[in-house]
Amino acid sequence: MIPTPRTARSSIPSSTALAARLLSLYPVLAELPPALRDGALATQAGVHKLPEGKLLFEQGTPCMGLPLVAHGVTVTATELVVLSPAAFARWTAHEPFHRYVYGSFADRLADMMTLVEAVAFQQLDQRLAAALLGHGATILRTHQSLADELGTVRDVVTRQLTRFERDGWIGMGRERVDILDASALRAQAGGPAAR
């Protein structure tokens, strides 16, 4: 669990410097009144430096603020800004930021609905084969990250990958999958009618 914004205030750069960095990543922040934006960054935001693999949040934990990131587990050393709930509420009162945040939520919901549909109507082996295609001959991914993407658990993905490897479709290494027979994976991804 990441600390609340109050625990990291001493590490915050000036609100102007922080705003400049965030504006390049989140252009919508330019549409907030500068006093509102900079005031919240000065007093109600925390900058956190996190090591690789640090769990940022998980299901069921209380929301301690709005982390300005796209995912929940770091894959490299990461720096993030966590906006307090009060500052988030004030920022979302302004239409451009409101549209941006809820548009992001809508995009995530659409992604989740696509995953639910795939889980409901496609076999896991089909979904895994499709997930392996289109990334080149070598995919640098962990079994856990593939499981997360497919909405399943790592052991199930590992069993399917082992089957694909036994069939000669892929080769596996540490956090690596080599595509050996893309046409077999495409046939698998297409389902029974494509085989």
Contacts in CASP RR format, 6 or more apart in sequence:
PFRMAT RR
TARGET T0000
AUTHOR 0000-0000-0000
METHOD contacts of the structure
MODEL  1
MIPTPRTARSSIPSSTALAARLLSLYPVLAELPPALRDGALATQAGVHKL
PEGKLLFEQGTPCMGLPLVAHGVTVTATELVVLSPAAFARWTAHEPFHRY
VYGSFADRLADMMTLVEAVAFQQLDQRLAAALLGHGATILRTHQSLADEL
GTVRDVVTRQLTRFERDGWIGMGRERVDILDASALRAQAGGPAAR
1 55 0 8 1.000
1 57 0 8 1.000
1 58 0 8 1.000
1 61 0 8 1.000
1 64 0 8 1.000
2 48 0 8 1.000
2 50 0 8 1.000
2 56 0 8 1.000
2 57 0 8 1.000
2 64 0 8 1.000
2 67 0 8 1.000
2 80 0 8 1.000
2 82 0 8 1.000
3 48 0 8 1.000
3 64 0 8 1.000
4 64 0 8 1.000
4 65 0 8 1.000
4 82 0 8 1.000
4 84 0 8 1.000
5 44 0 8 1.000
5 45 0 8 1.000
5 46 0 8 1.000
5 64 0 8 1.000
5 65 0 8 1.000
5 82 0 8 1.000
5 83 0 8 1.000
5 84 0 8 1.000
6 84 0 8 1.000
8 46 0 8 1.000
8 47 0 8 1.000
8 48 0 8 1.000
8 82 0 8 1.000
9 43 0 8 1.000
9 46 0 8 1.000
11 46 0 8 1.000
11 47 0 8 1.000
11 48 0 8 1.000
11 49 0 8 1.000
12 18 0 8 1.000
12 41 0 8 1.000
12 42 0 8 1.000
12 45 0 8 1.000
12 46 0 8 1.000
12 47 0 8 1.000
13 21 0 8 1.000
13 47 0 8 1.000
14 42 0 8 1.000
15 38 0 8 1.000
15 39 0 8 1.000
15 41 0 8 1.000
15 42 0 8 1.000
16 38 0 8 1.000
18 41 0 8 1.000
18 45 0 8 1.000
18 47 0 8 1.000
18 81 0 8 1.000
19 29 0 8 1.000
19 34 0 8 1.000
19 37 0 8 1.000
19 38 0 8 1.000
19 41 0 8 1.000
22 29 0 8 1.000
22 41 0 8 1.000
22 68 0 8 1.000
22 81 0 8 1.000
23 29 0 8 1.000
23 30 0 8 1.000
25 68 0 8 1.000
26 68 0 8 1.000
26 100 0 8 1.000
28 96 0 8 1.000
28 97 0 8 1.000
28 99 0 8 1.000
28 100 0 8 1.000
29 37 0 8 1.000
29 97 0 8 1.000
31 94 0 8 1.000
31 96 0 8 1.000
31 97 0 8 1.000
32 91 0 8 1.000
32 94 0 8 1.000
32 96 0 8 1.000
32 97 0 8 1.000
33 94 0 8 1.000
36 90 0 8 1.000
36 91 0 8 1.000
36 94 0 8 1.000
37 91 0 8 1.000
40 83 0 8 1.000
40 84 0 8 1.000
40 87 0 8 1.000
40 90 0 8 1.000
40 91 0 8 1.000
41 81 0 8 1.000
44 83 0 8 1.000
44 84 0 8 1.000
44 86 0 8 1.000
44 87 0 8 1.000
45 81 0 8 1.000
45 82 0 8 1.000
45 83 0 8 1.000
45 84 0 8 1.000
45 87 0 8 1.000
46 81 0 8 1.000
46 82 0 8 1.000
47 79 0 8 1.000
47 80 0 8 1.000
47 81 0 8 1.000
48 79 0 8 1.000
48 80 0 8 1.000
48 81 0 8 1.000
48 82 0 8 1.000
49 77 0 8 1.000
49 78 0 8 1.000
49 79 0 8 1.000
50 56 0 8 1.000
50 74 0 8 1.000
50 77 0 8 1.000
50 78 0 8 1.000
50 79 0 8 1.000
50 80 0 8 1.000
51 74 0 8 1.000
51 77 0 8 1.000
52 74 0 8 1.000
52 75 0 8 1.000
52 76 0 8 1.000
52 77 0 8 1.000
52 78 0 8 1.000
53 73 0 8 1.000
53 74 0 8 1.000
53 75 0 8 1.000
54 73 0 8 1.000
54 74 0 8 1.000
54 78 0 8 1.000
55 72 0 8 1.000
55 73 0 8 1.000
56 67 0 8 1.000
56 69 0 8 1.000
56 71 0 8 1.000
56 72 0 8 1.000
56 73 0 8 1.000
56 74 0 8 1.000
56 80 0 8 1.000
57 63 0 8 1.000
57 67 0 8 1.000
57 72 0 8 1.000
63 85 0 8 1.000
64 82 0 8 1.000
64 85 0 8 1.000
65 82 0 8 1.000
65 83 0 8 1.000
65 84 0 8 1.000
65 85 0 8 1.000
65 88 0 8 1.000
66 82 0 8 1.000
66 83 0 8 1.000
66 85 0 8 1.000
66 88 0 8 1.000
66 101 0 8 1.000
67 80 0 8 1.000
67 81 0 8 1.000
67 82 0 8 1.000
67 83 0 8 1.000
68 80 0 8 1.000
68 81 0 8 1.000
68 82 0 8 1.000
68 83 0 8 1.000
69 78 0 8 1.000
69 80 0 8 1.000
83 91 0 8 1.000
91 97 0 8 1.000
92 98 0 8 1.000
92 101 0 8 1.000
115 150 0 8 1.000
115 151 0 8 1.000
118 127 0 8 1.000
118 150 0 8 1.000
119 127 0 8 1.000
119 150 0 8 1.000
119 151 0 8 1.000
119 152 0 8 1.000
122 191 0 8 1.000
123 191 0 8 1.000
124 150 0 8 1.000
124 152 0 8 1.000
124 156 0 8 1.000
124 157 0 8 1.000
124 160 0 8 1.000
125 160 0 8 1.000
125 163 0 8 1.000
125 188 0 8 1.000
126 188 0 8 1.000
126 189 0 8 1.000
126 190 0 8 1.000
126 191 0 8 1.000
127 150 0 8 1.000
127 189 0 8 1.000
128 146 0 8 1.000
128 150 0 8 1.000
128 157 0 8 1.000
128 160 0 8 1.000
128 161 0 8 1.000
128 164 0 8 1.000
129 164 0 8 1.000
129 185 0 8 1.000
129 186 0 8 1.000
129 188 0 8 1.000
129 189 0 8 1.000
129 190 0 8 1.000
130 189 0 8 1.000
130 190 0 8 1.000
131 146 0 8 1.000
131 149 0 8 1.000
131 150 0 8 1.000
132 139 0 8 1.000
132 164 0 8 1.000
132 170 0 8 1.000
132 177 0 8 1.000
132 179 0 8 1.000
132 185 0 8 1.000
133 179 0 8 1.000
133 182 0 8 1.000
133 185 0 8 1.000
133 186 0 8 1.000
133 189 0 8 1.000
136 179 0 8 1.000
137 178 0 8 1.000
137 179 0 8 1.000
138 176 0 8 1.000
138 177 0 8 1.000
138 178 0 8 1.000
138 179 0 8 1.000
139 176 0 8 1.000
139 177 0 8 1.000
139 178 0 8 1.000
139 179 0 8 1.000
140 175 0 8 1.000
140 176 0 8 1.000
141 175 0 8 1.000
141 176 0 8 1.000
141 177 0 8 1.000
142 175 0 8 1.000
143 154 0 8 1.000
143 157 0 8 1.000
143 158 0 8 1.000
143 161 0 8 1.000
144 154 0 8 1.000
144 157 0 8 1.000
146 157 0 8 1.000
146 161 0 8 1.000
147 153 0 8 1.000
147 154 0 8 1.000
147 156 0 8 1.000
147 157 0 8 1.000
150 157 0 8 1.000
161 170 0 8 1.000
161 172 0 8 1.000
161 177 0 8 1.000
162 172 0 8 1.000
164 170 0 8 1.000
164 185 0 8 1.000
164 188 0 8 1.000
165 171 0 8 1.000
165 172 0 8 1.000
167 181 0 8 1.000
167 184 0 8 1.000
168 180 0 8 1.000
168 181 0 8 1.000
168 184 0 8 1.000
169 179 0 8 1.000
169 180 0 8 1.000
169 181 0 8 1.000
169 184 0 8 1.000
169 185 0 8 1.000
169 188 0 8 1.000
170 177 0 8 1.000
170 178 0 8 1.000
170 179 0 8 1.000
170 180 0 8 1.000
170 181 0 8 1.000
170 185 0 8 1.000
171 177 0 8 1.000
171 178 0 8 1.000
171 180 0 8 1.000
172 178 0 8 1.000
179 185 0 8 1.000
186 194 0 8 1.000
187 194 0 8 1.000
187 195 0 8 1.000
188 195 0 8 1.000
END
